[in-house]
């Protein structure tokens, strides 16, 4: 069985982010969107404009986001735009809230989701750089590129649809209709696959393993990082990439490792990876290339 290639560098700098993108050997073309999490006010772990700005500018890309399904400072267009400006992202690129003018349905054809409901502006992009901050997550156990492509690209009602495994599209009903945990994880994988299919594979994937908190950037009061920064990983395969990040955590001798793992295990978070592989999003079988040493 062939292995997907995952590149790794310990250096977390603007230049290393550009370098690892270039090592993927594929250039994104046309109108490019860079999908990040812009972070809740009060949060401090999200990827900063100072880190990602050089790559975003070299791609001549827009930063793309969607509104949240929970109360906060990113659940309405005006509040979200204000947060984005406060966090400095408007200084490096145009920012497009993709569901600011509505939403569209794209085929999912999954066990849980028949469609994925995404921001209508997704149709305006030819390719995407899925640039995720790898971290823990209160509901998913962990969040990497699969989460960033599923929950992150879904509209507010699409987020409710994923979180409830297809039970409701109404954000106000989300907390009353939460499904079995594995159904939620599988729904995230199905939504990520729907986006990959819709974009015809014109997506590249990067996980930045810094500020390794057990809480997501969607948390306005996240726990401080419990582990030291690990590095940047990149691939053309999202499943291989998130698997490689999980393996980095599991093989670490960092004193905070057990705390991070406990968050992942509490939510059965790793279940998303074999399911994503099963539905054809990617492969967990990978080869890690260390850019710093040149060794496998």
C-alpha positions in Angstrom: 0.0 0.0 0.0 1.4 3.4 -1.0 2.0 5.9 1.8 0.9 9.5 1.9 3.8 11.9 2.5 3.7 14.2 5.5 6.4 16.9 5.8 7.6 18.1 9.3 9.7 21.0 10.6 10.3 22.0 14.2 10.7 25.6 13.1 7.5 27.7 13.6 8.2 30.9 11.7 6.8 32.8 8.7 9.6 31.5 6.5 9.2 27.9 7.6 5.5 28.1 6.8 6.3 29.2 3.3 9.0 26.5 3.0 6.7 23.6 4.0 4.0 24.8 1.6 6.5 24.8 -1.2 7.7 21.3 -0.3 4.3 19.9 -1.0 5.1 20.3 -4.7 1.7 21.5 -5.7 0.7 25.1 -6.3 -2.7 26.3 -5.5 -4.2 28.2 -8.4 -6.9 30.7 -9.3 -8.8 32.4 -6.5 -7.3 31.0 -3.3 -8.9 31.0 0.2 -6.9 30.3 3.3 -9.1 28.7 5.9 -8.1 29.6 9.5 -9.9 30.0 12.8 -9.9 33.7 13.6 -10.3 33.0 17.3 -12.7 34.3 20.0 -11.9 37.5 21.9 -10.2 36.5 25.1 -8.6 33.5 23.4 -4.9 33.7 22.8 -3.8 30.5 21.1 -5.1 31.0 17.5 -2.6 31.3 14.6 -1.4 34.9 14.6 -1.3 37.2 11.6 2.5 37.7 12.2 3.0 34.0 11.6 0.7 33.3 8.6 0.9 36.7 6.9 3.9 36.1 4.7 2.4 32.9 3.2 -1.1 34.4 2.8 0.4 37.4 0.9 2.6 35.2 -1.3 -0.5 33.3 -2.3 -2.4 36.5 -2.9 -5.2 34.8 -1.0 -8.2 35.8 1.0 -8.7 34.6 4.5 -12.0 32.6 4.6 -14.2 32.0 7.6 -17.9 31.3 8.5 -20.0 32.5 11.5 -20.3 30.3 14.5 -23.4 28.5 15.8 -22.9 29.4 19.5 -23.2 32.7 21.3 -20.0 34.7 21.3 -18.3 37.4 19.3 -18.2 35.5 16.0 -21.9 34.4 15.6 -23.0 37.5 13.7 -21.4 39.2 10.7 -20.7 42.5 12.5 -19.4 40.9 15.6 -17.2 38.5 13.6 -15.7 41.3 11.5 -14.9 43.3 14.5 -13.2 40.4 16.1 -11.2 39.7 12.9 -10.1 43.3 12.8 -9.1 43.3 16.5 -7.0 40.2 16.0 -5.2 41.9 13.1 -6.2 39.7 10.2 -7.4 42.6 8.0 -3.9 43.9 8.1 -2.6 41.0 6.0 -5.4 40.1 3.6 -9.0 40.5 2.6 -11.2 38.5 4.9 -14.3 36.8 3.6 -17.1 35.6 5.9 -18.4 33.0 3.5 -21.9 32.8 4.9 -22.4 36.6 5.0 -24.8 36.3 2.0 -26.3 33.0 2.7 -25.4 29.3 2.3 -25.5 26.5 -0.2 -25.8 22.8 0.1 -23.2 20.5 -1.3 -23.5 16.7 -1.6 -22.3 14.6 1.4 -24.0 11.3 0.8 -22.9 10.0 4.1 -24.3 7.7 6.8 -25.3 10.7 8.9 -25.3 13.7 6.5 -27.0 13.8 3.1 -25.6 17.3 2.5 -23.1 19.7 3.9 -24.3 23.2 4.4 -21.6 25.7 3.7 -21.1 29.4 3.2 -22.4 30.5 -0.2 -19.0 32.2 -1.1 -17.3 28.8 -1.2 -18.3 28.6 -4.8 -16.2 31.7 -5.5 -12.9 29.9 -4.8 -10.8 27.7 -7.1 -8.6 26.3 -4.3 -8.1 26.3 -0.6 -5.2 26.2 1.8 -6.5 24.5 4.9 -4.3 26.1 7.6 -5.2 24.7 11.0 -4.0 25.2 14.5 -3.7 21.7 15.9 -5.0 21.6 19.5 -7.4 19.9 21.8 -11.2 20.3 21.6 -13.9 20.1 24.2 -16.3 18.3 21.9 -14.1 16.6 19.3 -11.2 15.7 21.5 -8.8 17.4 19.1 -9.0 19.7 16.2 -6.8 19.7 13.1 -7.4 20.0 9.4 -10.4 17.7 9.3 -12.3 19.8 11.8 -11.1 23.0 10.1 -12.6 21.8 6.8 -15.9 20.5 8.3 -17.1 22.7 11.1 -14.9 25.6 9.9 -16.4 25.8 6.4 -20.0 25.1 7.4 -22.4 28.0 7.8 -24.0 28.6 11.2 -26.9 26.2 10.3 -24.4 23.8 8.8 -22.4 23.7 12.0 -25.7 22.8 13.9 -26.3 20.1 11.2 -22.9 18.5 11.8 -22.9 18.8 15.5 -26.3 17.0 15.7 -25.4 14.4 13.0 -28.2 15.7 10.8 -30.9 16.1 13.4 -31.3 19.9 13.1 -30.2 22.9 11.1 -31.2 25.3 13.8 -28.3 26.6 16.0 -30.8 27.2 18.9 -31.6 23.5 19.0 -28.0 22.3 18.8 -27.5 21.6 22.5 -30.8 19.8 22.8 -30.1 17.4 20.0 -26.6 16.3 20.5 -26.0 12.7 19.1 -23.9 9.8 20.2 -20.3 11.0 20.3 -19.1 8.7 17.4 -22.0 9.9 15.2 -20.8 13.5 15.7 -17.2 12.6 14.9 -18.3 10.7 11.8 -20.4 13.6 10.7 -17.4 15.9 10.8 -15.5 13.5 8.6 -18.4 13.3 6.2 -18.6 17.1 6.0 -14.8 17.4 5.4 -15.1 14.8 2.6 -18.0 16.8 1.0 -15.8 19.9 0.9 -12.8 17.9 -0.6 -15.1 16.5 -3.3 -16.7 19.8 -4.1 -13.2 21.4 -4.5 -12.2 18.5 -6.7 -9.1 18.0 -4.5 -7.8 21.5 -5.0 -6.9 21.8 -1.3 -3.6 21.6 0.5 -3.2 21.0 4.3 -1.1 22.4 7.0 -1.3 21.8 10.8 0.6 24.1 13.1 1.4 22.4 16.4 2.0 25.4 18.7 0.1 26.7 21.8 -1.0 23.1 22.5 -4.0 23.7 24.7 -6.6 21.1 25.4 -9.2 23.8 24.4 -10.1 25.1 21.0 -9.6 28.6 19.6 -13.4 28.9 19.7 -13.1 29.0 23.5 -13.0 32.6 24.8 -11.3 31.4 28.0 -9.1 28.5 26.9 -6.7 26.6 29.2 -3.1 27.6 28.8 -1.0 25.3 26.6 0.0 22.2 28.5 2.8 21.1 26.1 5.8 22.7 24.4 5.4 23.6 20.7 6.2 20.7 18.4 6.4 22.2 14.8 4.6 22.5 11.5 3.3 19.5 9.5 1.9 19.5 6.0 0.5 17.1 3.4 -1.8 16.7 0.5 -3.7 14.1 2.6 -5.7 15.5 5.5 -6.2 12.1 7.2 -2.4 11.3 7.1 -1.7 14.8 8.4 -4.0 14.7 11.4 -2.8 11.1 12.2 0.8 12.3 12.1 0.0 15.1 14.6 -1.8 12.6 16.9 1.2 10.3 16.7 3.5 13.3 17.6 1.5 13.8 20.7 1.4 10.1 21.7 5.1 9.7 21.2 6.1 12.8 23.0 7.9 12.8 26.4 6.5 16.2 27.3 5.2 16.4 30.8 1.9 17.7 29.6 1.3 14.9 27.1 -0.9 12.9 29.4 -3.2 15.8 30.0 -3.6 16.4 26.3 -4.2 12.7 25.6 -6.8 12.6 28.4 -8.8 15.3 26.5 -8.6 13.4 23.3 -9.5 10.1 24.9 -12.4 11.6 26.9 -14.2 12.4 23.6 -12.9 9.3 21.7 -11.4 11.8 19.4 -9.2 9.4 17.4 -12.3 7.6 16.1 -12.6 10.3 13.4 -9.4 9.1 11.7 -10.3 5.5 10.8 -13.8 6.6 9.8 -12.4 9.4 7.5 -10.1 6.8 6.0 -13.1 4.4 5.5 -15.1 7.0 3.5 -12.2 7.9 1.3 -11.0 11.2 2.7 -7.4 10.0 2.9 -5.1 7.4 4.4 -3.7 6.9 7.9 -0.7 5.2 6.3 2.0 7.8 5.9 5.7 8.5 5.5 7.1 11.4 7.6 9.8 13.5 6.0 11.8 15.6 8.5 12.7 18.8 6.7 15.3 19.7 9.3 17.4 16.6 9.0 16.3 15.3 5.6 15.6 11.9 7.2 12.4 9.8 7.1 
